[in-house]
Amino acid sequence: MSIRVRRVYEAPDPSDGLRVLVDRLWPRGMSKDAARIDEWPKALTPSTELRRWYHAGEGSYEEFAPRYEAELAAPAAAELLDGLSESAHRGPVTLLTAAKEPDHSHAAVLVRLLRP
């Protein structure tokens, strides 16, 4: 199973496999052609409320991660997570985010949940 996280602003790489945007908002200044996104499952992204809370600096990553995991337990998100896991078993999957620190973002939570 190959799952990795990259910033959406990095040039696409042939080894990316399935390119999945995991941000709720489209990245600023990025054209759809340049992004080369294969999927954009918005139900996998943090809710607007959770995203705003975290980006406002009101909570730490350690508080954010379990709150986000709770959102991912919702049926629609869980189904998409299962589908992404199946895709990763078939070939490489690259989760794309505009986050400046992907290791302390929702993308890192997704990777942790997707890897066995």
C-alpha positions as CSV (number, residue, x, y, z in Angstrom):
1,M,0.0,0.0,0.0
2,S,1.5,3.3,-1.1
3,I,0.0,6.5,0.4
4,R,1.8,9.8,0.6
5,V,1.1,13.4,1.2
6,R,2.3,16.3,-1.0
7,R,1.6,19.9,-1.2
8,V,-0.8,20.6,-4.1
9,Y,1.6,23.4,-5.3
10,E,4.3,20.9,-6.1
11,A,4.5,19.8,-9.7
12,P,2.7,16.5,-10.4
13,D,5.0,13.5,-10.5
14,P,4.4,10.3,-12.6
15,S,4.7,8.3,-9.4
16,D,1.8,10.1,-7.7
17,G,-0.8,7.6,-8.9
18,L,-4.3,8.6,-7.9
19,R,-4.1,12.3,-6.9
20,V,-6.7,13.2,-4.3
21,L,-7.3,16.8,-3.0
22,V,-8.1,16.5,0.7
23,D,-8.8,20.2,1.3
24,R,-12.4,21.6,1.5
25,L,-11.4,24.8,-0.3
26,W,-9.8,24.9,-3.7
27,P,-6.1,26.0,-3.3
28,R,-5.5,29.7,-4.0
29,G,-3.8,30.5,-7.3
30,M,-4.0,26.9,-8.6
31,S,-5.6,26.2,-11.9
32,K,-7.5,22.9,-12.3
33,D,-5.3,22.0,-15.2
34,A,-2.1,22.6,-13.2
35,A,-3.4,20.7,-10.1
36,R,-4.2,17.5,-12.1
37,I,-6.7,16.3,-9.4
38,D,-8.3,12.9,-9.9
39,E,-10.7,13.1,-7.0
40,W,-11.9,15.7,-4.5
41,P,-13.9,14.0,-1.8
42,K,-15.1,16.9,0.3
43,A,-16.8,14.6,2.8
44,L,-13.3,13.5,3.8
45,T,-12.2,17.1,4.7
46,P,-12.6,18.6,8.1
47,S,-15.8,20.5,8.7
48,T,-15.8,24.3,8.2
49,E,-16.2,24.7,12.0
50,L,-13.3,22.4,12.8
51,R,-11.1,23.9,10.1
52,R,-11.7,27.5,11.3
53,W,-11.2,26.5,15.0
54,Y,-7.8,24.9,14.2
55,H,-6.6,27.6,11.9
56,A,-7.6,30.3,14.3
57,G,-5.0,28.8,16.8
58,E,-7.7,28.0,19.3
59,G,-6.5,24.4,19.6
60,S,-3.4,22.2,19.2
61,Y,-2.9,19.5,16.7
62,E,-3.2,17.0,19.5
63,E,-6.8,18.4,20.1
64,F,-7.6,18.7,16.4
65,A,-6.7,15.1,15.4
66,P,-9.3,13.2,17.6
67,R,-12.0,15.7,16.7
68,Y,-11.3,15.2,13.0
69,E,-11.2,11.4,13.5
70,A,-14.7,11.7,15.1
71,E,-15.9,13.5,12.0
72,L,-14.4,10.7,9.8
73,A,-16.5,8.2,11.6
74,A,-19.7,9.6,10.0
75,P,-21.1,7.1,7.4
76,A,-20.4,9.2,4.3
77,A,-16.8,9.9,5.3
78,A,-16.2,6.3,6.5
79,E,-17.4,5.0,3.1
80,L,-15.0,7.4,1.3
81,L,-12.1,6.4,3.6
82,D,-12.8,2.7,2.8
83,G,-12.8,3.5,-1.0
84,L,-9.5,5.4,-0.7
85,S,-8.0,2.5,1.2
86,E,-9.1,0.1,-1.6
87,S,-7.5,2.5,-4.2
88,A,-4.3,2.4,-2.2
89,H,-4.2,-1.4,-2.3
90,R,-4.4,-1.2,-6.1
91,G,-1.7,1.4,-6.6
92,P,-0.1,4.6,-5.3
93,V,-2.3,7.3,-3.8
94,T,-1.1,10.9,-3.2
95,L,-3.1,13.1,-0.8
96,L,-2.8,16.7,-1.8
97,T,-3.1,19.6,0.5
98,A,-2.3,23.3,0.5
99,A,-1.4,23.1,4.2
100,K,2.1,24.6,4.8
101,E,2.8,21.9,7.4
102,P,1.3,18.7,6.0
103,D,2.7,16.7,9.0
104,H,0.5,18.7,11.3
105,S,-2.6,18.8,9.2
106,H,-5.7,16.7,8.5
107,A,-3.8,15.0,5.7
108,A,-1.5,13.4,8.3
109,V,-4.6,12.1,10.2
110,L,-5.9,10.6,7.0
111,V,-2.6,8.8,6.3
112,R,-2.5,7.4,9.8
113,L,-6.0,6.0,9.4
114,L,-5.4,4.6,5.9
115,R,-2.2,2.8,6.7
116,P,-2.7,-0.6,8.5
